């Protein structure tokens, strides 16, 4: 499944990185800016803990993705007539 097309968050790091790259590229192409995506965790112990840092990362990334898609969907500001 393509997380960008579906608007669903990625489920692995490769998808997350691809999503971030694509959305940042699309934002730049539309000359829109927003906050940076969440940083990747560096403290995972690899034991599959309940409440793993990766769960928090993917949750934060879902919010970032939602904001990025909203920014991309927003209509550009229309310049009014200068009278």
C-alpha positions as CSV (number, residue, x, y, z in Angstrom):
1,X,0.0,0.0,0.0
2,X,1.2,3.5,-0.8
3,X,1.0,5.5,2.4
4,X,1.2,8.8,0.7
5,X,-1.7,8.1,-1.7
6,X,-3.9,6.6,0.9
7,X,-3.1,9.2,3.6
8,X,-2.2,6.4,6.0
9,X,0.9,6.5,8.1
10,X,3.9,4.3,7.1
11,X,4.5,1.1,9.0
12,X,8.2,0.8,8.6
13,X,11.3,3.0,8.4
14,X,11.8,2.7,4.7
15,X,8.2,3.8,4.0
16,X,8.6,6.6,6.6
17,X,11.8,8.0,5.0
18,X,10.2,7.8,1.5
19,X,7.1,9.5,2.7
20,X,9.1,12.3,4.3
21,X,11.2,12.8,1.2
22,X,8.1,12.9,-1.0
23,X,6.1,15.3,1.1
24,X,9.0,17.6,1.7
25,X,9.7,17.7,-2.1
26,X,6.0,18.4,-2.8
27,X,5.9,21.2,-0.2
28,X,9.0,22.7,-1.7
29,X,7.6,22.5,-5.2
30,X,4.6,24.5,-4.0
31,X,6.8,26.9,-2.1
32,X,5.1,25.9,1.2
33,X,6.9,25.5,4.5
34,X,6.1,23.8,7.7
35,X,7.8,22.3,10.8
36,X,10.4,19.5,10.3
37,X,9.2,15.9,10.6
38,X,9.8,14.1,13.9
39,X,13.3,12.8,14.3
40,X,13.9,9.1,14.1
41,X,14.4,7.4,17.5
42,X,17.9,6.6,18.7
43,X,17.1,4.8,22.0
44,X,15.3,1.6,20.9
45,X,16.5,-1.5,22.8
46,X,15.1,-3.9,20.1
47,X,13.1,-6.0,22.5
48,X,9.7,-5.1,21.2
49,X,8.6,-3.3,24.3
50,X,5.0,-2.2,24.7
51,X,5.1,1.5,24.1
52,X,8.3,1.3,22.0
53,X,9.9,4.5,20.9
54,X,9.0,3.5,17.4
55,X,5.3,3.5,18.2
56,X,5.6,7.1,19.4
57,X,7.7,8.0,16.3
58,X,5.0,6.6,13.9
59,X,2.3,8.4,15.8
60,X,4.1,11.7,15.6
61,X,4.8,11.1,11.9
62,X,1.1,10.5,11.3
63,X,0.4,13.9,12.7
64,X,3.2,15.5,10.7
65,X,1.9,13.7,7.5
66,X,-1.7,15.0,8.2
67,X,-0.4,18.6,8.5
68,X,1.8,18.2,5.4
69,X,-1.1,16.9,3.3
70,X,-3.4,19.7,4.6
71,X,-0.7,22.3,3.6
72,X,-0.5,20.7,0.2
73,X,-4.3,20.7,-0.2
74,X,-4.7,24.4,0.9
75,X,-5.6,26.7,-1.9
76,X,-2.9,29.3,-2.7
77,X,-3.6,32.8,-1.4
78,X,-5.3,34.8,-4.2
79,X,-3.8,38.3,-4.8
80,X,-6.5,40.9,-4.6
81,X,-6.8,43.8,-6.9
82,X,-4.7,46.7,-5.8
83,X,-6.9,49.8,-6.0
